[in-house]
Amino acid sequence: MRVRETLRNGLWDNNVVFGQLLALCPVLAVTTSGTNGLGMGLASTAVLIASNTLIALLRRFISPTVRIPVFVIVIATLVTLVDLTLNAWLHELHKVLGLFIALIVVNCAILGRAEAFASKATVGQAALDGLAMGIGFTMALTLIGLVREFFGAGTLFAQASILLGPHFAFLEMRLSEAFEGVLMMILPPGGFLALGLLLAAKQAYQERHARARPEPLHPVVKEA
Amino acid sequence: MTLNLEIWRDKLIYQGLSLGLVAMLCGSALVMGNQLTREAIRQAEAEDLAASLAQVLPAGFAENDLLADSVHISANHSPPVTVYRARKAGLVTAAVFQTSARGYAGEILVLIGVDREGRLTGARVLKHTETPGLGDKIEIGKSKWILSFTGKSLVNPPAARWAVKKDGGDFDQFAGATITPRAVVAAVKNGLEFFATHREEILR
């Protein structure tokens, strides 16, 4: 089974943000704190799994000529349903995430996975790929959010208890009372800086790794 | 079945119809979703509104359900303002309504409560897009600044001193952000003037 490979692909090699460089608009817009990044990541993961599964189910019936409009309609419908459901029954969570949910429609990573993977895979594979890509996306968003939040406001996971419930209040941290942060990191330029530096770090790590072991054990197949 | 589909998939009529079918199914799913969630969303939003009304109106002002006692007042061709009225024994004790002003990065929406004599029972910023870390101190969650409005009226302080300290007024500004508090002061003052102008209508 290619479970390990799919997970590795989503989490590291072909990570939505750090590998494919997709969905950078929501990435830069919402990662002003670790909590925001986590919330956006989780909501996107839910939509990604559902859209991948549905597209894989429908793939035999979808004619290649009209596939893109079909994907767009399916994704937009799913996002709207998630939005309505959260608003109705998880209203507190919706107040925190509401702004981001509509943004998921324009997250090109979801259309990208529908096109590059789900439309060519079985339902199980597509769902797993959605999960792996979603977790990878969530990790990337949370990481960028934490970096920006720490250097921008001096806190980590501020207001996590609103998103995850009071049990998670322990996540909220302020590492030093003296450090209030550099505001720029929370503003848009900070998003570009954090993303650029993290990308560079990943590249540097991979370079070193490749040099230490010239023959790659898992050859990485680049996907469109 | 598979073979048939492959032939059909290339035909224009199949493509058009399949796209139409998907759109229809998605449309139906949305209609159903909307119907199923409408009541719950309406209720959740009413609870939200009631909670924010309670924030600017201390306990003891209302015996009635504010949400059920509202009046729409339009002034100077601007969109009508919904005024919620708190009553005790039929008499209006206070009114709660929204007011707004342009801040540094967009509209700032402020909810204020005003008692019969035109004194503020409270003010809260409902919505804003000010700079995080500088202008967002107008939120109750970030700073106590907004509480400084409670008890103020158009005669206390006098009209000329309804401004931030930098402009010779009574209200504090924040380090690095003057435009935001200036806008909130203006919004609250506008709200009080609105109340004064339409006092008869509101207290009816």
Interface residues (C-beta under 8 A of the other chain):
Chain A: T32 L58 R60 F61 I62 S63 P64 T65 V66 P69 V70 I73 V74 A76 T77 T80 L81 L84 T85 N87 A88 W89 H91 K95 G152 A153 G181 L183 I186 L187
Chain B: T2 L5 R9 D10 Y14 Q15 G16 S18 L19 V22 A23 C26 A29 L30 G33 N34 L36 T37 A40 I41 A44 E47 D48 T131 P132 G133 L134
